[in-house]
Amino acid sequence: MPGDPAVLASAFNTLLEGFCAVWAAGGGEPIGRILGDDEAIDTLTGLLRHGLTGPRP
């Protein structure tokens, strides 16, 4: 992934922190249903993994 590693790490951290804060508090952008723990964790795992390595082949 192009860019300064420290800046990229900061961007990912902020993105993940924000999602976790909204998810844990149960507030934020309504999605029309309850977001379960497994789905939230899978979403964050996929976002981080594919954000660093690119899309699946």
C-alpha positions, 0 to 999 in steps of 0.5 A: 500500500503506498504512503508513509507507514506511520500515516497509514497506521494512524488512518487504520487506527482511527477508522477501527477506533471509530467503528468500534466506538459506534458499534460498542455504544450502539449508536451512530449510523442506523443500519436498520438491524442489530449488528451482532458481535461476530459480524462486527468482528468479521467486518473489521477483520476483513477491512483490515486484512484486505485494506492492507493486502488488497482484494482477494484474487 
